[in-house]
């Protein structure tokens, strides 16, 4: 009966009703996609101070933010960032890079963005905070060809591959900072006679007083050395220990758990 009454409405009114219902549906669907982070990716730069400009400060508490799966296919990036957020030594490493970069006036956009995400993930709130949208990090990574290749497919990617890309990007910026700090320090020593040992000058041999080298503190926490030595099981002869650089260690995953 209701369908019959609706069908006798004038054509114009009926069409207007359908249009309004369709517009309401589109608005509702877009609000869901926006809240889930499924909207189009934006590589527009934001302020250096945070992921999204204008984020309000909260009282410290025991509620921590999550991360929005931007475009619906960046969960692998969120996994890497969440894992990094649990490493205090990594956060200290990033802070050291930023500190030296600020003093040397060297831009470090990737390091700044990664550090900001990790800081926010580790900041407690009294109330449940909104999920983070790391647009600043995407903007900092967008010039890298490897990142553009990963994001161009709009498909799920390997988290380890992104880990390598992020690690290399941070290491490259740390290397630039270390070179600039070393260059500035070298120039300062050449102009500053206070770095010379006065007692050595009296003996006719100018010797530099050992000074702190802050750029040596930029060793990445994911870099290491692997000791390797060959030993004969019969005679017990052992070769010299060789040190190989190590950037990661693969562990076999057991097929079954007892």
C-alpha positions in Angstrom: 0.0 0.0 0.0 2.8 2.4 0.9 4.6 1.5 -2.4 1.4 2.3 -4.3 1.0 5.7 -2.6 4.6 6.6 -3.3 4.2 5.6 -7.0 1.4 8.1 -7.5 3.5 11.1 -6.4 4.4 13.6 -9.1 7.4 12.7 -11.1 9.3 15.8 -10.1 8.8 15.2 -6.4 9.7 11.6 -6.7 12.9 12.5 -8.6 13.8 15.1 -5.9 13.3 12.6 -3.2 15.6 10.0 -4.9 18.2 12.7 -5.4 18.2 13.8 -1.7 18.4 10.1 -0.6 21.3 9.5 -2.9 23.1 12.7 -1.8 22.7 11.7 1.9 24.1 8.2 1.1 27.1 9.7 -0.6 27.8 12.0 2.3 27.4 9.1 4.8 29.7 6.9 2.8 32.4 9.6 2.5 32.3 10.2 6.2 33.0 6.5 6.8 35.9 6.5 4.3 37.4 9.6 5.8 37.3 8.3 9.4 38.8 5.0 8.3 41.6 6.8 6.4 40.5 5.5 3.0 40.4 8.9 1.4 43.0 9.9 -1.2 46.6 10.2 0.0 47.9 13.7 0.3 51.6 14.5 0.2 51.2 18.1 1.1 53.7 19.2 3.7 52.7 20.2 7.2 54.3 22.0 10.0 57.5 20.7 11.5 56.0 20.5 15.0 53.6 17.6 14.4 51.8 15.2 12.2 48.8 17.4 11.8 49.1 21.1 12.4 47.0 22.4 15.3 47.0 19.2 17.4 46.0 20.1 20.9 48.0 19.1 23.9 46.5 16.6 26.3 47.0 15.8 29.9 49.3 12.8 30.4 47.5 9.5 31.1 47.4 5.8 30.2 45.5 6.0 26.9 47.6 6.0 23.8 46.7 6.7 20.2 46.6 4.2 17.4 47.2 4.8 13.7 44.8 5.2 10.8 45.4 2.8 7.9 45.7 5.5 5.3 44.3 4.5 1.9 43.5 1.1 3.4 46.8 -0.4 2.3 49.4 1.1 4.6 49.0 -1.2 7.5 52.5 -2.5 6.8 53.8 1.0 7.4 51.9 1.3 10.7 53.3 -2.0 11.8 56.9 -0.8 11.3 56.2 2.5 13.1 54.4 0.8 16.0 57.4 -1.6 16.4 59.8 1.3 16.3 57.8 3.1 18.9 58.6 0.4 21.4 62.4 1.0 21.1 63.7 3.7 23.5 67.2 3.5 22.1 65.8 4.3 18.6 64.0 7.3 19.9 67.1 8.5 21.7 69.1 8.0 18.4 66.6 10.1 16.4 66.7 12.9 19.1 70.5 12.9 18.8 70.3 13.3 15.1 67.8 16.1 15.3 69.9 17.9 18.0 73.0 17.8 15.9 71.1 18.7 12.7 69.6 21.7 14.4 73.0 22.9 15.5 74.6 22.3 12.1 71.5 23.7 10.2 71.0 20.5 8.2 67.5 19.5 7.1 66.3 16.1 8.3 62.7 15.8 7.2 62.4 12.0 7.4 64.0 11.9 10.9 61.8 14.7 12.1 58.7 13.0 10.9 59.5 9.6 12.2 60.5 11.0 15.6 57.3 13.0 15.8 55.2 9.8 15.1 57.1 7.8 17.7 56.8 10.6 20.2 53.0 10.8 19.7 52.6 7.1 19.9 54.3 7.1 23.3 52.4 10.1 24.7 49.7 9.1 27.1 46.4 10.9 27.3 43.7 11.1 30.0 41.0 10.4 27.4 41.2 8.2 24.4 43.0 10.4 21.7 42.1 10.3 18.0 44.1 8.0 15.8 47.2 9.4 14.2 47.4 10.2 10.5 51.1 10.3 9.5 50.7 12.7 6.6 54.0 14.6 7.4 55.9 11.3 7.2 54.4 10.5 3.8 55.3 14.0 2.6 58.9 13.5 3.8 59.1 10.1 2.1 57.4 11.1 -1.1 60.6 12.3 -2.9 62.2 8.8 -2.4 61.8 6.6 -5.5 61.5 3.5 -3.5 58.6 4.9 -1.5 56.8 6.1 -4.6 57.2 2.6 -6.1 55.7 1.1 -2.9 52.7 3.5 -2.8 52.0 3.5 -6.6 50.5 0.1 -6.5 47.9 0.9 -3.8 48.4 -2.7 -2.6 49.7 -4.4 0.5 53.5 -4.4 0.6 56.2 -6.2 2.6 56.8 -4.5 6.0 60.5 -5.5 6.0 61.0 -3.7 2.6 59.6 -0.5 4.1 61.7 -1.0 7.2 64.8 -1.0 5.0 63.7 2.1 3.2 63.0 4.0 6.4 66.3 2.8 8.0 68.3 3.9 4.9 66.5 7.3 4.8 67.3 8.0 8.4 70.9 6.7 8.0 71.4 8.9 5.0 70.3 12.0 6.9 72.5 11.0 9.8 75.4 10.7 7.5 74.8 14.2 6.1 74.6 15.6 9.6 77.8 13.8 10.7 79.7 15.1 7.7 78.5 18.7 8.3 79.4 18.5 12.1 82.8 17.1 11.3 83.4 19.8 8.7 82.3 22.5 11.1 84.4 21.0 13.9 87.4 20.8 11.7 87.1 24.4 10.7 86.7 25.4 14.3 89.8 23.6 15.3 91.8 25.2 12.6 90.7 28.7 13.8 90.9 28.0 17.5 94.3 27.6 19.0 92.8 26.5 22.3 92.6 23.0 20.8 96.4 22.7 20.9 98.2 21.2 23.8 100.3 24.1 25.2 102.7 21.7 26.9 103.3 19.9 23.6 104.1 23.2 21.9 106.9 23.8 24.4 108.3 20.4 23.5 108.2 21.3 19.8 105.4 19.0 18.9 101.9 20.4 18.5 99.4 17.9 19.6 95.6 18.2 19.6 93.8 17.9 22.9 91.3 15.0 22.5 87.9 16.4 22.1 84.4 14.9 22.0 83.2 14.0 18.6 79.4 14.1 18.6 79.1 12.8 15.1 80.5 9.5 16.4 77.3 9.1 18.5 75.1 8.7 15.4 75.7 4.9 15.0 72.3 3.5 14.0 70.8 1.1 16.6 69.9 -1.4 13.8 73.6 -1.6 12.6 75.9 -4.1 14.2 78.9 -6.4 13.7 78.8 -10.1 13.3 81.9 -12.1 14.4 82.8 -14.9 12.1 85.6 -17.5 12.6 86.4 -20.8 11.0 87.4 -23.7 13.3 88.6 -27.1 12.3 86.7 -29.8 14.2 89.6 -32.3 13.9 92.7 -30.4 14.9 91.1 -27.5 16.6 92.8 -24.9 14.4 90.9 -21.6 14.3 91.2 -18.8 11.8 91.3 -15.1 12.7 88.0 -13.5 13.8 86.4 -11.5 11.0 83.9 -8.8 11.6 81.1 -8.3 9.1 78.6 -5.4 9.2 75.1 -6.6 10.1 71.9 -4.7 9.4 69.4 -7.4 10.2 69.1 -10.9 11.3 66.6 -13.4 9.8 65.1 -15.9 12.2 63.3 -19.1 11.1 59.7 -19.3 12.1 58.7 -22.7 13.5 56.0 -24.5 11.6 54.3 -25.7 14.7 54.3 -24.7 18.4 54.4 -27.5 20.9 
